[in-house]
Amino acid sequence: MKDYVYVMEAQSGFQKGKYKIGRTINPVARIGDVKQSSHSDVVYISIFPTNQSFQLETEYHSYFDEFRYCPYGKRDGRRTTEWFNLPEDIVEQLRNIPVNLTKPTKIMKYVESQIE
């Protein structure tokens, strides 16, 4: 079964202007779930298939950790949210990831090369 890694942007509500990085096997159902749970209108800015969604999601979360949006502070000494306050230059690179990059290492190398 194909998995997907996505980046969503909240366009309204409490998280307006923030970005959610996650993974799913059903992008249509997932966007509905996030809309309902976050009470926000959200749209995908990037979504791509991968057979290593857990690894890639973990790499994204680590790579963008400094931008985590934690309105309530840390829990258990760490930031646990999947919402991020990403700078616009990073958002633009995420919007433009070539769909044929399906391996986590290739995607992260692409993102890093575009930001530096």
MARFIMI-973852 format. One record per residue (C-alpha): x negated, y negated, z negated. Coordinates in steps of 0.05 Angstrom, whole numbers, plus 5000, padded with zeros to 4 digits. Each point is the difference from the previous one (the first is absolute). Example, Ala and Ser with C-alpha at 12.3 -4.5 7.8 and 13.67 -1.06 7.14 Angstrom:
2
[[4754 5090 4844]]
[[4973 4931 5013]]
// end
This chain:
116
[[5000 5000 5000]]
[[4974 4931 5018]]
[[4991 4949 4945]]
[[4997 4925 5007]]
[[4963 4945 4964]]
[[5034 4933 5001]]
[[4993 4928 4979]]
[[5065 4964 4987]]
[[5012 4926 4989]]
[[5053 4975 4953]]
[[5038 4942 5033]]
[[5045 4983 4941]]
[[5010 5013 4927]]
[[4950 5004 4943]]
[[4944 5029 5044]]
[[5009 4950 5058]]
[[4935 4993 5037]]
[[4970 5062 4968]]
[[4980 5064 5035]]
[[5014 5073 4981]]
[[4951 5053 5021]]
[[5027 5071 4998]]
[[5012 5066 5036]]
[[5061 5037 5022]]
[[5024 5058 5043]]
[[5063 4962 5020]]
[[4988 4926 5017]]
[[5074 4985 5012]]
[[5021 5026 4932]]
[[4941 4969 4965]]
[[5013 4929 5022]]
[[5072 5008 4975]]
[[4975 5026 4933]]
[[4951 4942 4992]]
[[5053 4949 5019]]
[[5047 5028 4947]]
[[4949 5009 4945]]
[[4965 4933 5010]]
[[5063 4960 5014]]
[[4963 4969 5058]]
[[5004 4998 5075]]
[[4938 5037 5023]]
[[4970 5013 5069]]
[[4944 5044 5024]]
[[4940 4961 5023]]
[[4959 5063 5012]]
[[5018 5073 5002]]
[[4961 5057 5030]]
[[4999 5076 4999]]
[[4945 5038 4964]]
[[4989 5070 4974]]
[[4964 4971 4940]]
[[5050 4951 4972]]
[[4983 5011 4927]]
[[4926 4988 5013]]
[[5012 4938 5042]]
[[5051 4970 4952]]
[[4950 5011 4943]]
[[4944 4967 5041]]
[[5045 4940 5016]]
[[5020 4992 4927]]
[[4927 5002 4978]]
[[4975 4955 5056]]
[[5052 4946 4987]]
[[5001 5009 4924]]
[[4978 4928 4987]]
[[5064 4976 5034]]
[[5049 5043 4960]]
[[5062 4963 4978]]
[[5011 5014 4927]]
[[5052 4952 4972]]
[[5003 5038 4935]]
[[4926 5012 4991]]
[[4965 5066 4995]]
[[5031 5065 4976]]
[[4954 5049 4964]]
[[4942 4954 5014]]
[[5008 5003 5076]]
[[5041 4968 5054]]
[[5051 5049 5026]]
[[5043 4962 5048]]
[[5002 5014 5075]]
[[5015 4927 5015]]
[[4943 4955 5023]]
[[4991 4925 5009]]
[[4958 5006 5064]]
[[4966 4942 5034]]
[[5026 4983 5070]]
[[4935 5021 5035]]
[[5007 5070 4971]]
[[5074 5003 5018]]
[[4984 4982 5072]]
[[4949 5057 5004]]
[[5050 5049 4971]]
[[5052 4978 5051]]
[[4951 5016 5056]]
[[4974 5068 4981]]
[[4998 5043 5063]]
[[5051 5056 4995]]
[[4949 5051 5025]]
[[4959 4993 4937]]
[[5029 5056 4957]]
[[4942 5020 4956]]
[[4991 4960 4935]]
[[4926 4987 5011]]
[[5012 4972 5070]]
[[5056 4955 4976]]
[[4960 4973 4941]]
[[4939 4988 5044]]
[[5044 4962 5049]]
[[5030 4957 4945]]
[[4932 4986 4970]]
[[4969 4982 5067]]
[[5056 4950 5015]]
[[4997 4965 4932]]
[[4924 4990 4996]]
// end
